[in-house]
Amino acid sequence: MSATQPGWKATSKTGALAAGGARAVDAGLSILAQDGNAADAAAATIFALNITDHGDCSIGGEVPLLIYDAKSGQVKSLSGQGRAPLSQAAIDWYMANGIPAGDIKMAPVPSVVDLCITTLIHYGTMSFAQIIAPTLALLDEGREEWHPRLALTLRRLVEEEGLTSGSREEKLQAACDRFYGRHPLRNDVAEDLEAFYIERGGFLRRADLAAHRTTIEEPVRADYRGYTVCKCDTWTQGPYLCQALRLLEGFEIKAMGQNSADYIHVVAEAIKLAMADRDEYYGDPAFVDVPMKELLSEAYTQLRRPLIDMAQASQEARPGDPRNLKALKGPGVFRPGPGGTTTCVVADRWGNVVAATPSANVHRETPMGGRAGVSFGNRLRSLNTTPGHPNCIQAGKRPRITLTPTLVLKEGKPVLAISVAGGDLQDQATLELLLNHIDFGQLPETAVRTPRFATHHHQDSFDPNPNRQQTFLKAGSLAINDRIDPKVREDLAGRGHQVEARAAHIATPVMLYIEPAGIFHAAGDPEAGRHAAGLG
């Protein structure tokens, strides 16, 4: 089966994907061309992105992933997010000293290898050796000094797969166990990683690696105009998108007109309300009781919706009280993104669909990655040190990250997959892409290029300051692409928005749409360096 050259958009009847670097798209497409399915192709793409988009993602980083499995007809969320160290002494240090920037102490357990192999075990068809081949080809070019060391690490996993007898799944698990120090005989990779952590003064140890598992979870869901939007749970920011959609369903979005002043205003105000609840309540649901059912309930939504004043932009952060069904928890607070993420969406001819958002915010150092060639990121800084806060650091806890892929169903079948890079902007852009398609009928190639807008009216997800009010970025802010009508910008400024026109793209999206007839449309914003391709 032939594959097209990556561009920024693609149409296919047999399989398509969109992601960051063109050669990572090539990697995933080559797997589809070899009759691999969407899970196989996603794993190959994610590994390759760690080379082509290194800096935005890393083997030492994280990848939340949503998958629609055609056999079961179900959507599942795979938690490709590393955890804080298990050592209570480490947690006590963080609480006393904060979560530092530019230091390996900000790194969670590497989760990419376990995420990709877990995806292959449960949903794929291919071996690790098959899906890692394109990545090894990239590494063997030796463009960076750490490439040979990471290539050696990955070849050790290939070796373990080959040495292991049993089923495909058992061989894959053995390869994974060698990386994480769970293998009964060979744990050289984990030993290299631990030596790197100790050398750099970090807290992570082999016990943290060995304890790490990718959990397979139910997604958070919300219905919007006949579509079901699926997000990862509150260890990500994703569910606030569901809250915003619930609020917006009560407005005549289409009648307002795309990128009109009323449209931009109501979407921005819904985002502000939803993000206020994000900042107040979200955290790792394995550690905290997040009132998600109440946050998405019709009663709470009806209480919150009237807080949107069509004539005036809010200047306050206004979390509600979903447990006691009150529109506001208390008086508003107000105060006058770091980038490092890439994107991946894949669909195959058997009906499987994946959306994933690889990241790491890779810390640049020389040499990088120690003996294992595995560089590290900063996601522990998406926790905080506020006692009692749902996102306060604890031993083995996942940070509440910004990474937030999206799958959308209609009548139980997948129709949209979206991934966006851009920190706190990710679900703001995703919301606009969804509205572009659902309310305005745009295909991905149009939706990803339609001018976007965003607000910084929220807490900074990368600032672990225990005084959360001090992390609030900019009350009433509204960045708008300068291609939007100046008269619209003037109208919005008159409503109290702090309008800033921007020439550059706002966030970095890829999007995939599946027609009822089975034709795939994939696209990535070309201004943001995204790529897409399909099978011929």
N, C-alpha and C positions, 0 to 999 in steps of 0.2 A: 504494500500500500504506500503510495507516494505522499510526501509531505511538502507543504508550501514553505517558501522562505519567510521568516518572520518580518512582518511590517508592524503597523500599529492597529490594524483591523484584519479580520478574517471571517470567511463564511465557509461552512462545511456541512456535509451530510453524515460524516463518519467520525468526527472527533475534532475538538478545538481546545485551545488554551490561550490564556493571556497571563503575562507575568512581567518581571523586571527586565533583566539583561537578555539580549537576543539569543545568546548562546545557551542560556538556561532554558529558554523557550524551545530551542533546538533539541536540548536534552530530553525534555518531556515529550516533545513531538516524536522523537525517534522511538520512544517506548510505545506510544500509541501505534506507530507504524509497524511495530513488531507484535501487534495484537495484545499489548499490555492494556490494562483498563485504567480508569481515571485515578484509582489509588496508586497503581504502579507509576503512572506518569507524574502524579503530584509528588511522590517521594523522590523521583529522579530530578524533577524541577527544583524542589526545595534544596536538595544537596548541591545542585549546580549553582543555584542562587548564592549559596554561601561562598562561592568563588567569584562569580561574575558581579555580584552586588555586595562583596565583602566590605564591611563598614556599616552597611544597612542591615546586615544579618551575619550570623556566624554559627558554626557548629556548636559553639558554647552558648548560643542564644536560646530563642524560644519560637514556637510555632503553634498558636491555636488553630485548630482545623475543624471544619464542618464537612460531613460527608452524607450524601444521599445514597443509600445502598439499594440498588434496583431489586435485588433478590428478596430482601425483607420489606421493601417499601418504606423504610424508616430513615429519619435523619438522626445522626448522632454527633455529639461534640467530643473531640479528643483534646484533652488538656495537655498540650505541649508546652507547659510552663514549669520551669524549675522552681524549687522551693528554697526558703531560707535555711541556714545551717540548723542541724538538730541539736547542737550544743547549747545548753542554757547559758553557759558562760559567755558564748558569743552573743546571744540575745541580750544579756545583761550589759555587755560592752556597747552594743548599738544603743540601748536605752540611755546609757550614760553619756555617750559620745556622739550620737547621731549616726546616720548612714552616709559615709563619705562619698564624695565625687572623685573620679580619677584614681581609684584605688580598687584592688581586686576584692576588697571587702564588700563592694557593691554588687558583686556577681552572684547570681543564684546558681543552683546545680544546672549543668548543661542538659538541655532537654531534647535537642533536635534529633539525635540518633534514636532515642527511645520512641519519640513520636513517629518518626518515619518507619521504623521497624514494626511498631505496634500497628500502624496503618496497613503495612504489607501483610502482617500475620492475619489480621481480621478481615481485610477487604481486598487485598491484592492477589495476584496470581504468579508473580515473578520472584526470582531469587534476589538476594542482596547484591550478588555479583553482577547480575544483569542491570539492575537499576543504578548501580554506582559507577558503571563503566564510563558514561559520559563525563562524570565529575573527575574521575581519575585521569581521563584524557586531558581535561583542562589543567589539572594539577601538574601533570607530567611536562607541560610546557615550561614550568618553573619560572613564571613571571614575577613571583614574590619569594623572598627568602624562606618563608614558612611553608611554601607549597610542598616541597619534598617531605617535610615532617608530617604534615597532615595526610599526604598520600600514603606514607608508611602506616600511619594509624588506621586508615580505611582498609588498606590491604591486609592488615592483621585481622580485621573483621571478616573479610572475604576468605582468608585462610581458615578462620574458625568455622565458618559455614561449611567449607569443604571438608574439614576434618570430622565434622559431626555426622553421625548416622541418624536415620529416622526421617520423619516427614519434613516437608518444606518449612512448616511452621517451627518445628524443633530446631532446624538448622538456623533459621532466622533468629530465634531466641538465643541460641548459643553465641551468635555473632554479637548480639546486643549485650549479653552478659559479660563478654570479654571487655567491652568498653566500660561498663559500669562496675567491674570488680566483683561480679557475682558468679564467675566461672570457677569450678572446683580446681582447675589446673592452671589456667593461663589468665592472668590479670595485669599484664604488662601495661596496657593502656591506662587503666585506673591508677596504677602505680606512678606512671608518668604525670598524670593529671594531679595527683596528690602532691608529688614533689614540686610541681609548678605552684600550687596554692601555698605550700609552706615557704618556698623561696620568696614569693611575693608578699608574704605576711597575711595571707587570707585565712579564713576560718573553715572553709570546706575541707572535708576529709573523705576517705574511701567509704566510710559509713554513710555519708550523705549520698554519694554516688550509688551505692548498693541499695539504698532505700527508695531511690527514685522509681516511680512508675507513672506511665501515661494512663490516666483514668479515662474511661469511656462513659460519657454522661448524656443525660437527656438535655436537649437545648431548651432555652427559654423561647416561648412563642407568643406572637401577637397577631391578630387578624386585622387587615386593613383593606377595605373595599374588595373583599373576595379573595385576597391573597393572604397566605400565612408566612410571616417573616420569622426565621429561625436564627437565634443568636447563641453564643456561648454564655455560660452562667456568670455570676457576679464576681468571679475571679478576673473578669474582663469588664470593660465599661459597656459592653454590647447591649445589655438589656435596656439602657436608657433610650436607645433607638426605638425600642418597642413602646416605651412610655410616650415618646414624642409622637409616634404614629397614632397612638390612642387619642392623644389630645387633638391632633390635626384632623382626625376623621370627622370631627364635629364642625368643620369649616368647609365651605365650597371652594376648594383649592383650584379646581380647573377653571371655575368662573372668574377667579381673580386674575388669571393670566400668568403665564410663566415669567418669572423674574420681574413682575410688577412690584410696585412699592408695597401693596397689601400682602402679596405672596411672600416676599422676602421678610417683611415684618412679622407675619404670623409664624413662619417657620423658625425665625430666630428666637422669638419669644417662647415657642414650644421647647426649643433646645435649651434655653436658659432654665426653664422649670424642671425639665427632665435631668439636666446635669446637676442642678442643685440637689436633687434626690440621690443621684450617683455619688456626689461628694459626701453626703450625709450618711448613707446606708450601705454602700457596696463594700464587699470584702470577700475573702475566700469562704464560700458557703460551708466548707468542711470545718470551719472554726467559728463562724458567726451566723446568727439567725437573721438572714436578710428577709424582710417582709415582701418578697417578690409577688406573691399572689395578691396581696393588698395593693401594692404599687401599680399593678396592671388591672385592678378591678374596675368595673364600670362605675361603682359608687365613688371611688377616689378620683377617677378621671373626671367625673362630672363636677366634683368639688374644685378641682384644679383648673379646669378649662376656663371658667370666668375670670381667672387671674390675668388672662391675656387681654390687655387693653389695646384695641386696634388703633387708638390715637396716640399712644404713649409708650415709648420703650422703657422697660424696667431697668432700674439702676441698682437693684438689690439682688442678692442671692436668697432665694425663697424656697427652702425645702419644706415639704409638707409633713403631715403626721398620719401616715397610712394606717397605723395600728389603731389609732383613736378616731379615724375618719375625720380629720380636720384639714382644711385646705392649706394652712400654714402651721409650722411647728412653733414659730416664735417670730419676733421682729426680724426684719431683713438685716443682713450684714452687707457692707460694700466697701470696696477698696479700689481708690484710684491707685513652635514646639521643637523642643529638641527633636531633630529628625534622626532616623536610623531604623528604617523599616522598608520592606519590599512586599511584593504582592504575587499571588498565584491563584488562578481559577482554571479548572479542567472539567471537561465533559467527554464521555465516550459514547460509542454507538449502542452500548448495551443499557444505557440509561443511568449510569453512575455519574455523580457530579461531586466535585470537591471545591471548597473555597478555603484558602489558608493565607495567613499573614505572617511570614517569617520576619524575625527581627533580632536585634541584639544591642543597638547603640554601641558598637564596638569601640572599646578603649584602645587608642593607638599607643603602642609602645614598641620599643626595639630591644631585643628581638621579640617577635610576637608569638604567643602561644606555647612557649616552653617546648619540651621534647615531643609532645603530642601534636603540636601545631594547632591547638584549639584555643583561639582567642576568646576573650570574655567580654561581657556586656555589663549593663548597669541596672538591671530590672529590680534589684532590691531597693533602689531609690524610688520605686513606685509604691513601696510601703511607707509608713511613717512611724514616728516614735511618740505618738499621742496616746497616753494610757486610756484604755476604754474605747478607743476609736475602732470601728470594725476593720479598718485596714492597718492597724498597728502591728508591727513586726512581732512574730512569735516563732518558736522553733518549728521548722518544717512547714511553714505557711507560704502559700502562693501570694505574690503581690497582685493587687488589683491593677491589671495592665490596661493600656489603651488599645492593644491589638484586638481586632474585632471583625473577623470574616462574617459574611452573610450568605445564607441560602434562603430562597423564597419559593414556596410551593403554591400551586393553584390546582384546586380539586385533587390534592394529594400528590401531585407530580411536580418535579422541580422545573422552574421556569427561569430563575435568575440566580447567578452566583456573582458576588461582589467582594473585592478585596481592595483596601485603601491603605496607603502609607501616609503618615502625617500626625502621629501623636494624638493629642486631644482633638484634632480636626477630623479624625478618621470617620466617626459615625455622623458627623455633620455632613461630610461629602457623601457618605452612603445614603443618608436621608434624601439628599437632593437627587441622587441618581435614581432612587426608588420612585420619587415623585415624578421625575422626568419620564420614566417608563410607564408607571401605573396611571398617573393623572394626565400626562401629556403625550403618551403613545410613542416615545422615542426609542429607537433601537440603540444598542450600545455605542455604535460609531458616532451617533449624534449626542447621546447622553453624556459621554465622557468629555466632550468638547464644549458643552454648554457652559457658559460662564457661571462660576460658583461664588459663594459668599460664606463667611464663617465668623463666629464670635469668640473672644477670649474671656467672656463673662462666666468664669468658672475657676475652680482651683487648678493649679498646675500639677498634673499627674506625676511629674518628675521631681517634685520638691518635697522631701521628707520632713520638712520643718514641723515640729510638734504643734506650733501655733498655726492651725489650718487657715485662719482668716488671713494671715500674712502671705499665704500662697495664692490668694485670689489675684488673678492676673490683671484684668481691666474691665471695670464695670461699664456696661453699655456699649462695649466695642463692637464694631461691625466692619470687617474687611470685605470689600466687594471688588470683584474683577472689573477692571476699567472698561471692559467691553459692554458692561451694563449701562443703559441710558443714563446720562448725567442728570436728567430731570428726576429719575427714580432715586438717585443718590441724594439729590436735594430734598425730595419729599421725606426720605427716611431720616435725614439730618433734622428736619423740622419736627419729627416725632421724638427726637431726643437720642437717636443713635449716634455714637461717636464714629462717623463714617471715615474709612480710609480706603481710597482706591488703590488697587494693586495691579500692576501689569503682569506679574508672574502668576503661574498657575497656583491655585489654592488646593492643597492636598494632591495625592498622587494615586488615581484610581485605575483599576481594571474591572471589566464587567463582561459577563457572558449571559446570553439569552438563548433559550431553547424554544423554537416555534412548536406549536402543536403537531405540525407535520414532521418534526424531528430535525429541522435545519438549525445549526448552531451559528450564532453571531457572537464573536468575541472581539473586544477592542480594549485598548489602553490609551490613556491620554498621551498623544505624541509629544506635547509640550513638556510632559513630565518624564519622558524617556521610557515609556512603557511599550511592550511589544506583544503581538498576538500572531497566531498561526493556526492553520487547520490542515487536516488530511485531505488530499485530493481524491 
